[in-house]
Amino acid sequence: MKRLTIITLFSASLALVSCSQKTADERFIDNLMSQMTLNEKLGQLNLPVGGDIVSGTVKGTELDSLILSGKIGGFFNIKGVEEISRLQHLAVEQGPHGIPLLVGADVVHGYETIFPIPLALSCSWDSTAVEQMARISAIEATADGVNWNYSPMVDICRDPRWGRIAEGSGEDPYLGSVMARAYIRGYQGDDMTNDSTLMACVKHFALYGAAEGGRDYNAVDMSRENMFNYYLPPFHAAIKQGVGSLMTSFNLINGQHATSSGWLVNDVLRSDWAFNGLVVTDYGSVPEVATMGCASENDAAVVTIKAGTDMDMVSGLFVNTLEDALRRGAITEKMIDDACRRVLRAKQQLGLFDNPYKYCNRERVKNDIFNTAHREVAQQIATETFVLLKNQDELLPLKQKGKIALIGPLADAGNNMCGCWSMLCNDQLHKSLLQAMRETVDGSAEILYAQGCNIYYDETVQQNAMGLRPIGRGDDSRLHREALEVAAKADVIVAAMGECADMSGESASRADITIPDTQRDLLRKLVATGKPVVLLLFTGRPLVLDWESDHIPAILNVWFGGSEAGEAIADVIFGKKNPSGKLTVTFPRAVGQIPVYYNHLMSSHPDPQDGVFNRYCSNYIDISNEPLYPFGYGLSYTTFKYGAVEMEGNEVCVNITNTGTVEGTEIAQLYIRDKVAQIARPVKELKAYQRITLKPGETQQITFSITPDILGYYNANSDYVCDSGIFEIMVGPDSRMLQTLEYVFDQ
């Protein structure tokens, strides 16, 4: 009896020590949860869509009812601080325990001030600009009541047929990691309790960008070596940067649905990476666990919460089925408690318990959204993202004189300047390229205009492509004829062609990634006039430009540049700004090369002679192995000369000189190759870069440090290792034009 008393007292003292070690925030959540019923805890795991922006299942009084009954932890896709404020007041003042709501939105590349699409932003290689974009996006979104942002998307993608390549930072894990950290710094800042910061949600965990065939929502089958070395690093970087939440992906991974993969969420994310933040499903993905054969319909929610996923977006299966699952012993109450605790902790990190109305300041809407300062930044950043692919005989920049024919379906389409995931903007306020060019020349040149063609010959295909941003249709024969009449009067032709805004993004996969048929036919006719032609390429993905590259003297890839795209494009084509963007994705010569990416493994029979067919080597009978435009590639209105690369100890140095006549920005890139390792390593891997701006004739020396960290990789056991031995160190302006030195690392 005495021994039992001692044990009891010892256990009580341990409990008191444990309790005293908890923070005030943890004690607050403990106390709150002790008052909550099981149904109220499950309610915190429920995330319905409001329905104002994207069609959803919950609207109006039904949403109010969920709030009053404690069956909701947050909502998303309701725009406007007035309605959001009303719902937040309802939750705090009349809902059970006064628990505030998370308010989500997809602020992917701007709120109402829209910046270039993320793929374009990555082509700036300017993490400071990306952080500034995210900061402005957070200011505008929070002014309108949003506190949770489903961005950044950090999926690595090597297949440009996948439409959502537009939402990420390209094919490289190092650059993708740099950009992921920049987005999170911009959104979350140093203090998420500040009323102009919000919680970021990195997505989609994981491997969504590797969907088979480039077809959205499709399965993925991949080795863990490939996952950890190429596809997971940007997620890991986001976790280390302190991202508050994470969204699972739609796809299967080696036979398991990502949303219900315990290995992915509990083991990798929570255990190995020590992430204790909020994990939310993607839109309606819980029932898809059953659709894809990974659980029965009754158990889809069970396997998802057991895997460590906390919040159910849209489906309602958590709130409607997990009580029964608990009753029959399929899950434990601790699983529900852990998920609920993480939802409440996210609200606490945002400071919502201290001030639930911090995002309901109606005065901010007047000053903080789509203002002049934000638009000026958006215009400047857009100019950094354009990639000059070709500029024969220095056709660009154009002189502001004579007659310039602006032709193409994207020339006078202000509603298509922003690209995908820009539903929160007011595109009626955006200038078209035609308007911007006419304002820029201001009478010093004459801008002639013709639409020229449709997006596609086929009306149904065009309708599929356009989504909610229509471009007027006409008879193609007549439109082509009008374009040629305008071209005949001009000194130079500017063709604004490519994809319309909704041809990339979610549910926008393409099997044929050439410029659509009627546009390409018109381009051939314009080139046949003998007039100089500039192609302004609008696109959300790499396109196959084999004919265009051979026949068109100047090609400027302008992607989708945002709400200020028209002005930014005019700035660049008339020489006010010098293009400096470089590709973060490889442009293939043909669809048959896909997947084609720069950091590939060595073949057992490497091709010794590009452009010549060599039998029994790894090549094609009909085309070169080499892509049309490599990763890291991009021209300028000036030229840069690299001196000899030298190595002193662990430092790599090179002098770069601006040998042209105008100021320009160069992006110098460092690659490595581990020649002999525990597993085969790529032929090259980006490990560092520097952006430098040089005046004409100016020379600057840049230095890269070679550290064990950049030489390492994940081996077959998923351990991060660094081997002693010989490495190739490569420096140059892109992944193809490189100087190479050998470096011996001995640890």
N, C-alpha and C positions, 0 to 999 in steps of 0.2 A: 504493500500500500504506500509506503514511504517512497519507494522507487517510482511508482506511477505518478505520485505528486510532483516529484522532482522533474520527471519527463514533461508533465503538463505545464509546469511553471517555465521550463526551458523553451518549450514550443511557443508559449504565449509571449515570452520575451523576444524570440525570433520574429514573431509576427509584428510586434511593436517596432522592432528595428527596421523590418522590411517596410512597414507603413511609413515610418519617419523618413526613410530614404526616398520615398516617392515625392515627386514634385507636386506643387499646388495644382498644376494643370491635370496631372494624373489623378489626384485625389478628387478633383472636381468631376472628372468623367466617371470615376468609380461611384461616386455618390449619385450622379445622375442615372447611371445604369441600374443602380440598386432600386430605383423608383420606377423603372420602366417595365412594362409587361412584355412577354414574349412577342406579341403581335406588334408592339411599338418598336421593339428592336428590329424585327423583320421589316417594318415600315421604313426604317432608316436605310435599308439596303435596296429600296425601290426607287428607280430613276425614270419616270415617265417623260415623254416628249410633250412640250406645250402645244406645238402644232402651228405656230404662226409663220415659221420660216420654211420648214419642211413638213409635208403632210404627216400627221401623227395620229395616235389613237386617243389622246386625252385632250379635251378642250373645255374651256368655260367652267360651268358649274361642277363638272366631274372632277376637275383639278381641285377646286375648292373643297369638295367632299373628301378627297384623299387627304388634303392637308388637315382638315378638322378632325378626321378619324385617326390621324397619326400613321398613315400608310404611305408616307412619302419622305424621302431624305433630301430630295432636290428635284429640279426639273431643268430642261434645256430647250433652246429654240423658241423662247419668247423674247421679242424685241421691244424695248422701251422701258425706261425707268418708272413710268407711272404704273404700269401693270405689274412689273416686278416688285415695286414697293408695296403695292396693295397685297400681293400674295405673301410677301415677307411679313408684313404686319399681321396678316391673318394667322400665319404659323406661330408667330411669337406671342400674340395676344390671345388667340383662341385655340391653338393647337395644344396637344398634350405636352406638358412640361415646358412649353415655350421654346422649343428647339428650332433655331433658324435653319434656313434652307440653303443648299448649294444651288447656284444658278449658272448653268453651263452654256457654252456656245462654241462653235467652230470658227474661231478667229485665226484663220490659218496664215493669211498674209495681209492683215489689216482689218479694221472694223468698218468704218465708213471711208477713211482715207486708206485706199487700197494700194499696197506695194506690189512689186513684181511677184509672180508665183515663186514658191520656195526653190524650185529647180533653177530658175533664173537668179534668185538671190545667191545661191551657192556659186554661180558662175562669176560673181564679183570677187570671190575668195576674200571677202572683206567681213570678218567676224564682228568688227566694230559697227559696221553699217547694219548687219543683221541684228545685233543687240539693240541698236537704236530703233530699228523697225519694230521689234518686239516691245520696246518700252512705250513707243507711241501707241501701238495696238492695245497695250494694257491700259494706258491712260484713257483712250476712247471707250473701250469696252466697259471699264469700271464706272465711267461717267454715266453709262446707260444701264447700270445695274448688274452687269455680269461679274461673277467672282471666280469662275472656273473655266479654263480654256483648253479645248481638246487640240492642243498643238504643243510641241512640234511633232511632225511625222518624221521619223528618222530611219525609215526602212531603206536599206541598201537595195538598189535595183540594177540588174544587168540586162534587162529585157525591155526595150522601149515600146514593145507592143502593149505593155501594161499601162493603162491610163493614169494610174496614181503615181507614176514616176514624176509627174509634174509637182507633186506635193512634198517631195523629199529633196535631198541634197546630192543625189547622183549615185555613182557606183563605188566610191572609195570610202573605206572605213575610217581612215585618219581624218580626211576633210569632213566627213559626216559627223565625226565626234566633235571637231572644233565648232561646227555650226550648231550642233545640239546644245552644247554648253552656252553658246551665245544667245540662243533663243530663251533658254531658261533664265539666264541672268537678266535679260530684258523683261520677261514677263513677271518674274517673282521678285526681282530686286534683292536687296539685302534684308528686307523686312516685309513679310506677307501681311502683317497687320496694318500696313500703310494702305490708305483708301484708294491709291492709284496703282496698286499691284494686285495681281491675281494668282491663282494656283495654276501652274502648267500641268498638262497631262501628256506625257510622251507616249507615242503610239507608232506602230501597232505591234505588240509583243506576241509573237515574233515571226520573222521570215516572210511576212506578207508580200514583200517585194520580189520574192522568188517563186511566185505562183506559176505552175506549169503552163507553158504555152502563152505566157503573158496575159492569161485570162483571169479577170477579177474573181475573187472568192475561191480560186481553185486550190488544189492540194499542193503540198511541198514535200519532197523527199530529199533529205540532205544529211551528209555526215556531220558529226559534231566538230570535227576539225574545221570544216568549212563555216559552220555556225559561229564558232568562237573567234576565228581569225578574221572573218569578213562581215558577217551579218549582225553580230551582237555587240561589237565595240561601241557604236553610237548610243545604244541603250545603257551600257555600263557607264559611259561618260556622263550621260544624263543623271544616272543615280548618284554618281560621285559629285555632280554639281548641286545636288540637293533637290531634284525635282519632287514635287509633292504628291503626284499621282501618275498612274500608268494605265493604259488601255490595252486589253488583249486584242488579238487579231481574229479574223474570220476563218482562217485557213487551218487545214490539217497540217500537222508536223509529224512525219514518219508514223502516220496512222492514228495520232492523237489530236483532238481538237485543241487549239492553243488556249481557248478559254477554260478548258477543263483539264489541262495538263498539269498534274502535280509536280512532275519533274521540272517543268518550265517555271511555274509560279512559286511553289513552295521550296523546291530544291535550289534552283539557280537564282531566282530573284530574291527570295526572302532569306534563305540560308546562306548561300555562297556570297551574295552581294549585299546582304544585311539591309535590304530595303523593307522598311516598316510602314510605308505610306499606303495610300488608298489605291486599290486595283479595281477598275471598272471594266465591264464587258463593252464590246462594241454594240452597235445598234441591233437589238434583237438576236444576239448571237447565242443566248442560252438554249432556246429550242433547236437551233441549228446543230448543237451537239448531238441531238437525236437524229436530225435529218442526215447527218454524215455518218451515222452508224456507230457512234461512240458511247451511246447510252440509250436506254429506253426513254420514251416520252415522260414517264413517271419519274425517272431518275436523272434527267438532264440537269435540273437545279442541284441535285444532290452531289453529282460528281464535280460540278462547277465550284460549289462552296467548299467542298473537301479539298479541292486543288489549291485553295487560298485566294480565290477571287471574291471580292467583297460586295460589289454593287452590280445590280442587274439593270442594264439599260433597256427600257421599253417593254420587255416581254411580260413582266409581272409575275414570273414563275417563282422567284424567291419569296415574295410576300404571300403568294397564293398556295404554294405547295410544301414549303419547308416545315411548317408546323406539323403537318401529317408525317413528313419524313422523320422528324424528331420523335414523334409518338411511336413510330414503328422501329426506331433504333437505327435508321440508316445514317443519321448524323448525330453529333453531340451538341449540347447546348453551348459548349465552349467554342465551337466553330462559329455559331451565330454571334456569340459575344465578341469574339475576336474581330469579326467583320464589322460589327456595329461600332466597336471601339475605334477602329480605323476611320470609319466615316465621321464619327464625332471628333476625332483628333484632327481631321482635315479642317473641319469647321472652326476648331479651336485655333489652329495655325493661322487661319485667316482673320482671327480676332472677332468672329461673329458672335460668340457668347458675350464678349465685353461690349460690343456695339453691333447689334444685328442689322442696324440701318445705315451702316457706314457706306454702303454702295447705293444708297437711295437719296443722294443729294441732287435734287432736280436742277439746282443752279449750275452744276458742272456741265450739263448738257449744252448750255448756251455757248460755252467758251472752249470746251475741251474736245469737241468732235468736228472733224473735217475743217479745221481752221487753216489759215494761210501758212502758218509755220510748219504744220504737219505736212501740208501738200508740197511745200518747197523741199522738205527732206525727201519725200517720196519721189519727186521729180529727179533730184540729184542721185539718189540711190539707183533709180531705174537706169540712168545713163551708164552706171558701172556694170550693169548686168548684160548689156548687149555684147554679142560676140561677132566680131568681123571675121567671116570665114574666107572671104576672097575679096581682093581689091586690085584687079588687073589695071595696069597703067594709071594707078592712083585716081580712079574714077570718083571715088569718095575722098573727101567731102565735096558735095555739090556746091557750085557757085550760085549765088542768089541773083541770077540774071537769065534772060531769055525765057523760053517756054518749057515748062516741066510738066509732063503728063503723069498724073497719079492715077493708076489703074488697078482695080482688083476689088473683090468683095469685102476685104477688110479695110479698105481705104476710108470709107465713110460710115464706120460701124462703131460709134462710141460705146455702145452697149457690149462690145466684145473685147474691149481693151484690157479688162481685168483678169480674164481667165477663170478657171474653175475655183470653187470655194470662195466666192465673193458675194454671197447672197445678202450680206448685211449692208451692202453699199447702195447708193442711189445713182444708178448709171445714167440717169437723165442729166446729171451734173458733170459728166465726163465729156471732154472734147474728143471728137474723132481726129484721126490723123489729118484728114483733109482740112478741118478747121484750124488745127495747130500749124500746119504748113503755110496756109494762107496768111495767118496772123504773123508768122515768123518772117516771111518775105516782105510783107507789108507793102506790096506794090512794086518792089524792086525786081520781081520776077512774076510771070504769070503761071498760076497753077491750073492746068486743065484737068478735068476729071471725067472718068467713066467707070462704072461698076465693072464692066468687062465680062463678067460671068457669074454663075452661081457658085456655091461651094462644091456641089456635085451635080452631075447631069441628072441623076435620079432624084426625084422629089422626095421619095420615101427615105432614102439614105440620108439626104440632107436634113430632113425632119428629125431623124434619129440623132444626127450629129449636133443639131443646134440646141436642143433642150429648151430652156426658157428665154434664150436670147436670139430672137428671130432676125434673120437678114432677108430682105425682100428678094423674091424670085422673079425672074423674067425668062423670056425665050433665049436660050444660049446662042443661037445663031445670030439673033439681033444684037445681043450684048457683045459678042465677039466683034461684030461689024462696027458697032459704035466705038469700041476700044481701039480698033485699028484706025478709024477716022481721027480720033483724038491723037493717037500716036503719030500719025502722019504730020500733024501740025507742030510737034514738039521737037526740042533739041535733045532731050534725054527722057527716058521712060523710067518711072519708079513703080514697080509692081508690088502691091501689098497683098500678099497671098499666103496660103498655108492652111492651118487649122482654124476653125472658129473656136470660141472659148470653151464650149462644152464637149469638144472632141477629145479632151484629156480630162483627167480627174477620175472620180469614182464611177464605175460602170461605164467606162469609155475605152475599152480595149479595142485595138485595131489590128487586123491581120495584115493589111497592106498599109505600110507607113510611108508611102510616097505622097507627094502633094496630090490632092484629089484630081480626078480625071479631067474635068472641064478646065480647071485652073492650069493644069500642066499643058493642055492643048493650046490654051491662049498664050502661055509663056513661049511656046515654040513659035507661034505666029508673031509675037512681039520681037523675038530675037531675029526672026527672018526679015524684019523691016530694015535691018542694018543699023538701027539707032542704038546707042549705048543703053543698056538695061541694068538697073539696080533692083535686086530682089530683096525686099524687106520681108523676112520670113517670120510669120506668126506661128508659134507652135508651143505645145506643152511637153514635147518629147523630142528626142532625136528622130529625124526623118531620113529616108534614103534619098539622097540628092545627087545620084550619079550623073544624070543628064544635066542637071542644073549646074553642077560644078564644072562640067566640061564646056558649057556653052554660054553661061551668063558671067559677064566680067566682074560684077560686084555682088556679094551676098552678105547682108547684115542680118544676123539672127536676133530679133527683138523679143522673142518669147511672147509673154503677155505681161506688159510692164506696169499694170495698175491704173489707178484713176488718173494719173498724170502722164500716162504713156505717150499720148499724142505730142505733148510739148517736149518730152524727153527724147523721143525719136527725132523730132525736128532739130533739137539741139545737136544731135550727133550727126545727122546726115548733112547738115549745113556747116559743120565744123566748129560750132561753139564749144562742144565737148569732144574729147578724143576717146574712142571706145577702148576699154581695157579688159573686158570680160574674157575669161578662158573657160573652155568646156570642162564640166565635171562629169560628163557622160561621153561615151564613145559614139560617133556617128558611123553606122555600118555602110558598106557599099551596096549590100543587098540583104534582104530579109533572111536569106539562107545562111548568113554568117551568124545570126543571133543564136545564143548569146555571144557577144563579142565585147571584151573588156580588156583593159590594159594589163591588169595584174594577174594574168593567167599563168598556169603551170607550164613547165617545159614538156614538149612532146617527146616520145621515145624516138621519133624519126623527124627531127626538126627540118624545116624547109630552108635550104641554104641560099636560095635565090628568089627573092620576091618578084612576082610578075611573070615568072616563067614556070610552066608546069614541070615538076620533077616527080616522076613516078616513084612510088614506094616512100614518099615523104608525106608529111602531114600538110596537105594543101588541097586546093580545089582545081578541077580541070578548067573551069570557065572564068574564074576571077582570082584576084590577088587575095592572100590571107589578110593583108593590111586593111584596116578600116579606112573610110574616106577621110574622116577628121579624127585625130586621136585625142584621148584624154589630155587635158591641160592645154589644148591648142587654142590660139586666138591671136589675130593680127591687131595692128595699131595703125594710126595715121603717121606714126614715126617708126623708126627702126632702132633695134637695140643690138649691140655687139657684146658677146660674152668673151672675156679674156680667158686665158688658160686657167683651168681649175687646179688649185694647189692645196696640199694638205700639210698642216703643221701639227703634229701630235694628234689630238682628237678634234681639231678644228679644220673645217673645209672652207676655203676662201675663193672668191672669184670677183673680178672687176666687171662691172656692167656699164656700158657707155651708150648714151642716147646719140645715135649717129644721124638722126633725121633733123627736121627743121622746126618741129613743134614739141611742146612739152608732152610727156606721156608717162603712163604708169605701166610698169612691167611686173609680172608675177614670176619670180624665180623659184624653181622647184627642185627639191632634193629627193632622190629615190635611192633605195638600197636593194641589194640582192644577197641573200645568204646562200653561198654556193654549195655548201654541204651541211645538212641539218638532220635532225631525227626524223623529220618528215619532209617531203619535197616542198620547197618554197617557191613563190612566184618569180617570174623573170625580173620583176621590179615591183617596188611598193613605195608609194608616196609616204614620206616621214616628216617633211617640214616644207615650208615655203615662206617667202617674204615678198610683200608688195612694196615697191619703191617707185617714187615719182622723180623723174629727171628732166631738167631743162635741156634744150638742144646743146650738144657738146659736153654735157656734164657726165662725169664718171663717179660711180660709187662702189665701194667694196662691200660685199655682204659676206657674212660668216654664218656657218651652220655648225653646231656642236654635235658630235657623234657620241651618244651615251648608250649604256647597256639597255636602257629602257626601250629605245627605238629599234634595237637589234633583235628584240625578243619576239616570241610567238607562242601560241598554244599548241602543245604536242598532242599525241594520240590519246593521252590520259586527261586532256583538258587542263593541264598544268602549264602555267606561263614560264617559259624557259628561255635561256639565251646561250647559244653554243659558242665555244671558242672556235676560231678558224678564220678563213678568208671571206671577206665581204666585198662586193662591188659597190662603190659609192658613185652615184650619177647625179649630175647637175645640168639643168638646161631650162629652156623656155616652155617645154612641154614634154610629154612622156616619150616622144619619138626622137627629138633633137637633143641628145644628151652627150656630155663628156663623161668619161668613166675613169675612175681610179680604183686601185685595190687597197683595202684596209685590213690589217690583221688585228683581230680582237683576241686577247688572251686574258681570261678572267682569273 
